[in-house]
Amino acid sequence: MTGTEPGRAPAADPSLERWRLILGAPAERCTGPLGTEAATRDAALEWLYGRDPELAERGVRRAGPHGREGGDGPSAVTAVDWLDDVHRLFPKETIERLERDAVERYGIQEIVTDPAVLERIEPSATLLRAVLRTKHLMNPEVLRLARRIVEGVVRQLMERLKPEVHRAFTGTRSRRPSRLPLARDFDFRQTVRANLAHYQPDRRRVLIERPYFHSRTRRHLEQWQLVLLVDQSGSMAGSVIHSAVTAACLWGLPGLKTHLIAFDTSVVDLTSEVTDPVELLMRVQLGGGTDIARAVDYGAGLVENPRRCVFAIVSDFYEGGDPYRLVRTVRSLVGQGTTVLGLASLDEEANADYDRALAGRLAEAGAHMGAMTPGRLAEFVAERLGR
């Protein structure tokens, strides 16, 4: 005879538990009750997603603690309690998604303003963006703890971006072969020529037994300028972060003089802070309006040799200033020989969200418009320096 031990609930079907977690409390009539661990996961998910206003619009009542239908707001669980639960109950990828939704979707700012949370939370790009948006609300002690998040994310980005940026500046291709198998140095012609003996006519394929690669020679670089203007309005947090780190990676490279300018309705020259991207980001104040024309006028005054200058504007191009003045200044820069880039995004995913009408006018004035990752920007600058 089989059964359960006295006082212990029967084990729940794992597949039914998954459906219950996906569909929520109303599905419990069909799936049966959750087991203890799954119920704890459900409570953690409910604390966050139960505050979604769409649930009320659909007439779905939220479940309170222990599965009981509760009142109109989230339970008395604090952000610290919830964070402890999700770090104990979920894998890392799920934790990152939950933290991102908590901050960006539901605006639970305690996650980045509560010292108890900041002491234990893992740094991530999402949390760094939240810190930059809320640091004006923080007292000195909280700011000190928040700085740990800034330092952690900057370190991660520097480790990833610095080799990529420096690789773009290591030299041009030479005719000599290389034993280092890098995809960017793949020699297509030599590889095909050397492997023609392995051509298969029936399949119309060449079997590659040995690939060939170019080597690279170091360039002798003349002095160039990179003037990097970064919109610090509220929607541009990701771009500000990656611009700061990219500028730090480019700083001190032979043949390149880098300037970093942040702007909203005012203009702040951050060039002196470029070597310390952590301190630079702690100085950034996100929010406010946008006066791109004013920033571009300031940047134009920094140009020393127009024909040896890359002038990059990182913005969503929703201009709050004078668009005619902006287009006029860009046209003047291009006419003098300056390479002007309009970058709609500068994060690692290069997600583009920008005013296409103004971007089109700037393109007509001679600017190169588009979305570009930090690594691609470094390659573009390196190509210009190699001319």
C-alpha positions in Angstrom: 0.0 0.0 0.0 1.4 3.4 -1.0 0.6 6.8 0.5 2.1 9.8 2.1 3.6 10.1 5.5 1.2 11.4 8.1 1.2 15.3 8.3 3.0 15.7 4.9 1.2 16.9 1.7 1.4 14.8 -1.4 4.2 15.7 -3.8 3.0 18.0 -6.6 3.4 17.1 -10.2 6.4 19.2 -11.5 4.9 19.8 -14.9 1.6 21.0 -13.3 3.6 23.2 -10.9 5.3 24.9 -13.9 1.9 25.6 -15.5 0.5 26.9 -12.2 3.5 29.3 -11.9 3.0 30.5 -15.4 -0.8 30.9 -15.3 -1.1 32.2 -11.8 -3.5 31.5 -8.9 -6.7 31.1 -11.0 -5.2 27.9 -12.6 -4.9 26.2 -9.2 -8.3 24.6 -9.6 -7.0 22.5 -12.5 -3.3 22.1 -11.5 -3.7 21.5 -7.7 -1.8 23.3 -5.0 1.9 24.1 -5.2 4.5 22.4 -3.2 6.4 24.3 -0.5 9.3 25.5 -2.7 7.2 26.3 -5.7 4.8 28.3 -3.4 7.7 30.3 -2.2 8.8 31.0 -5.7 5.3 32.0 -6.6 5.1 34.4 -3.7 8.4 36.1 -4.8 7.0 36.4 -8.4 3.7 37.7 -7.0 5.4 40.4 -4.9 6.8 41.9 -8.1 4.4 41.1 -10.9 1.3 41.3 -8.8 1.6 45.1 -8.8 1.0 45.1 -12.6 -2.0 47.4 -13.3 -3.1 45.3 -16.2 -4.2 42.6 -13.7 -6.7 44.9 -12.2 -7.9 45.9 -15.6 -8.6 42.3 -16.4 -10.3 41.7 -13.1 -7.6 39.4 -11.8 -7.2 39.7 -8.0 -3.7 39.2 -6.6 -2.9 36.4 -4.3 -1.6 37.5 -0.9 0.8 35.5 1.3 0.4 31.8 1.3 -1.8 31.9 -1.8 -4.8 33.7 -0.2 -6.3 36.5 -2.3 -5.2 39.8 -0.8 -5.9 43.4 -0.8 -5.1 46.1 -3.3 -1.3 46.4 -2.8 1.8 44.3 -2.5 2.4 42.5 0.8 4.5 44.0 3.6 7.6 42.1 2.3 10.4 44.6 1.9 12.7 44.9 -1.0 15.5 43.3 1.1 13.4 40.3 1.9 12.3 39.9 -1.7 15.9 40.1 -2.9 17.1 37.5 -0.5 14.3 35.2 -1.7 15.0 35.6 -5.4 18.8 35.0 -4.9 18.0 31.8 -3.0 15.2 30.5 -5.3 16.2 31.4 -8.9 19.1 30.9 -11.3 21.3 33.9 -12.1 19.7 34.7 -15.5 16.2 34.8 -13.8 17.6 37.0 -11.0 18.9 39.5 -13.5 15.6 39.7 -15.3 13.6 40.1 -12.0 16.0 42.9 -10.8 15.7 44.6 -14.1 11.9 44.5 -14.1 11.8 45.6 -10.5 13.8 48.8 -11.2 12.9 49.6 -14.8 9.3 48.3 -15.1 7.9 49.0 -11.6 10.2 51.7 -10.4 11.1 50.0 -7.1 13.9 52.5 -6.2 14.6 50.9 -2.8 16.7 48.4 -4.7 19.3 51.1 -5.4 18.6 53.5 -2.5 18.4 51.1 0.5 21.8 50.5 2.1 20.8 47.0 3.2 20.1 46.1 -0.5 23.1 47.8 -1.9 25.5 45.9 0.4 24.5 42.5 -1.0 23.3 43.1 -4.6 25.4 41.9 -7.5 26.5 44.8 -9.9 24.8 44.8 -13.3 24.2 47.2 -16.1 20.5 47.5 -15.1 21.4 48.5 -11.6 24.1 50.9 -12.8 21.5 52.7 -15.0 19.2 52.9 -11.9 22.0 54.3 -9.8 22.7 57.0 -12.3 19.0 58.0 -12.4 18.6 58.1 -8.6 21.9 59.1 -7.1 20.7 62.6 -6.6 18.3 61.1 -4.0 21.1 59.4 -2.1 22.8 60.5 1.1 26.6 60.2 1.2 26.5 56.7 2.9 24.2 55.3 0.2 26.3 56.9 -2.5 29.4 55.2 -1.1 27.6 51.8 -1.4 26.2 52.6 -4.8 29.7 53.4 -6.0 30.5 49.7 -5.6 27.9 48.9 -8.4 29.4 51.6 -10.6 32.9 50.2 -10.1 31.8 46.6 -10.7 30.0 47.3 -14.0 32.8 49.6 -15.2 35.4 46.9 -14.5 33.3 44.3 -16.4 32.9 46.7 -19.4 36.6 47.7 -19.4 37.6 44.0 -19.4 35.4 43.3 -22.4 35.9 46.5 -24.4 39.6 47.4 -23.9 41.0 44.4 -25.8 38.4 45.0 -28.6 39.3 48.7 -28.9 43.1 48.2 -28.8 42.8 45.4 -31.4 41.3 47.9 -33.8 44.4 50.1 -33.4 47.1 47.3 -33.7 47.8 47.9 -37.4 46.8 47.5 -41.0 47.0 44.2 -43.0 50.3 43.4 -44.6 51.0 40.9 -47.4 52.9 38.6 -45.0 50.9 35.5 -43.8 50.2 35.1 -40.1 49.9 32.0 -37.9 47.4 33.8 -35.6 43.9 32.7 -36.7 41.8 35.8 -36.3 38.6 36.1 -38.3 39.1 39.8 -39.1 42.5 38.8 -40.8 41.1 35.9 -42.9 42.8 35.9 -46.3 40.0 34.7 -48.6 41.9 34.8 -51.9 45.0 32.9 -50.6 42.9 30.3 -48.8 40.8 29.5 -52.0 43.9 29.5 -54.2 45.8 27.1 -51.9 42.9 24.7 -51.5 41.6 24.5 -55.1 43.0 20.9 -55.3 40.2 19.9 -52.9 37.4 21.4 -55.1 34.3 19.1 -55.3 32.5 19.8 -58.6 29.4 17.8 -57.8 28.8 19.7 -54.6 30.4 23.0 -55.9 32.4 23.3 -52.7 36.1 23.8 -51.8 37.2 21.8 -48.8 39.4 24.0 -46.7 42.3 22.0 -45.2 44.4 25.0 -44.4 43.1 28.5 -43.9 45.4 31.5 -44.4 45.5 34.8 -42.5 47.1 38.2 -43.0 49.5 39.6 -40.5 49.4 43.2 -39.4 51.9 46.0 -39.4 51.9 48.9 -36.9 50.8 52.2 -38.4 52.7 55.5 -38.1 49.9 57.7 -37.0 49.6 61.4 -37.4 47.7 63.2 -34.6 43.9 62.9 -34.8 41.1 64.2 -32.6 38.0 62.4 -31.3 35.4 64.8 -30.0 32.7 62.6 -28.3 29.5 64.5 -27.4 27.1 62.5 -25.2 23.5 63.3 -24.5 22.8 62.8 -20.8 19.1 63.3 -20.9 17.1 60.6 -18.9 16.7 58.1 -21.7 20.4 57.9 -22.6 21.8 56.2 -19.5 23.1 53.2 -21.4 24.8 55.4 -23.9 26.4 57.5 -21.2 27.9 54.4 -19.5 29.3 53.0 -22.7 30.6 56.3 -24.0 32.5 56.9 -20.7 34.1 53.5 -20.8 34.9 53.7 -24.6 36.5 57.1 -24.1 38.6 55.7 -21.3 39.7 52.8 -23.5 40.7 55.3 -26.3 42.5 57.6 -24.0 46.2 57.7 -24.5 46.3 55.7 -27.7 49.1 56.8 -30.0 48.0 59.4 -32.5 44.6 60.1 -30.9 43.5 63.0 -28.7 40.1 62.3 -27.1 37.6 64.8 -25.7 34.4 63.8 -23.8 31.6 66.3 -23.5 28.3 65.6 -21.7 25.2 67.7 -22.3 21.5 68.3 -21.7 20.5 71.9 -21.8 24.0 72.8 -20.4 27.4 71.5 -21.5 30.0 69.9 -19.3 33.5 69.1 -20.5 34.5 65.8 -18.8 37.8 65.3 -20.6 39.8 65.7 -17.5 37.8 62.8 -15.9 38.2 60.3 -18.9 41.0 58.3 -17.2 38.6 57.5 -14.3 35.3 56.4 -15.8 33.9 55.6 -12.3 34.4 59.1 -11.1 33.1 60.4 -14.4 29.8 58.5 -14.1 29.4 59.6 -10.5 29.5 63.2 -11.8 26.9 62.6 -14.6 23.4 64.0 -13.9 20.8 62.3 -16.0 17.6 64.0 -16.9 16.4 67.4 -18.0 16.0 68.8 -21.5 18.3 68.6 -24.5 20.1 71.3 -26.4 22.2 69.5 -29.0 23.0 72.6 -31.0 24.6 74.3 -28.0 26.8 71.2 -27.3 27.8 70.9 -31.0 28.8 74.6 -31.0 31.0 74.0 -28.0 32.5 70.8 -29.5 33.2 72.7 -32.8 35.3 75.2 -30.9 37.6 72.3 -29.8 38.5 71.1 -33.3 42.1 71.8 -34.1 42.6 70.3 -37.5 39.2 69.7 -39.2 40.5 67.1 -41.7 41.9 65.0 -38.8 39.0 65.1 -36.5 36.2 62.5 -35.9 33.2 64.4 -34.3 30.7 61.9 -32.8 27.3 63.0 -31.4 25.7 60.3 -29.2 22.0 61.3 -28.8 18.4 60.3 -29.5 18.3 63.6 -31.5 15.0 64.8 -30.0 16.2 68.4 -30.0 14.9 70.8 -27.5 17.2 73.6 -28.8 17.4 75.1 -32.2 17.5 72.4 -34.9 18.3 74.9 -37.7 21.4 76.0 -35.7 22.4 72.4 -35.2 22.1 71.5 -38.9 24.0 74.6 -39.9 26.9 73.8 -37.5 27.1 70.2 -38.7 27.1 71.4 -42.3 29.9 73.8 -41.5 32.0 71.1 -39.8 31.6 68.7 -42.7 32.4 71.5 -45.2 35.7 72.0 -43.4 36.6 68.3 -43.8 35.6 67.0 -40.3 34.1 63.5 -40.2 30.8 63.9 -38.3 29.0 60.8 -36.8 25.5 60.9 -35.5 25.2 57.8 -33.2 21.6 56.9 -32.2 22.9 54.4 -29.6 26.2 53.4 -28.1 25.3 50.5 -25.9 26.4 46.9 -26.5 23.2 46.0 -28.3 23.1 49.2 -30.4 19.3 49.5 -30.0 18.2 52.5 -32.0 15.6 55.0 -30.8 15.9 58.4 -32.2 14.2 61.3 -34.1 14.5 60.1 -37.7 13.4 63.4 -39.2 16.2 65.4 -37.6 18.6 62.5 -38.2 17.7 62.7 -41.9 18.4 66.4 -42.0 21.8 65.9 -40.4 22.6 63.1 -43.0 21.7 65.6 -45.8 24.2 68.0 -44.2 26.9 65.4 -44.5 26.9 63.5 -41.2 27.1 59.7 -41.1 24.0 58.6 -39.1 23.3 55.3 -37.5 23.7 53.0 -34.5 27.2 51.8 -33.6 28.5 49.7 -30.7 31.7 50.8 -28.9 33.8 48.3 -30.7 32.5 49.4 -34.1 33.2 53.0 -33.2 36.8 52.2 -32.3 37.2 50.4 -35.6 35.7 53.4 -37.5 38.1 55.8 -35.7 41.0 53.4 -36.4 40.2 53.2 -40.1 40.2 57.0 -40.3 43.5 57.3 -38.5 45.0 54.8 -40.9 44.3 56.9 -43.9 
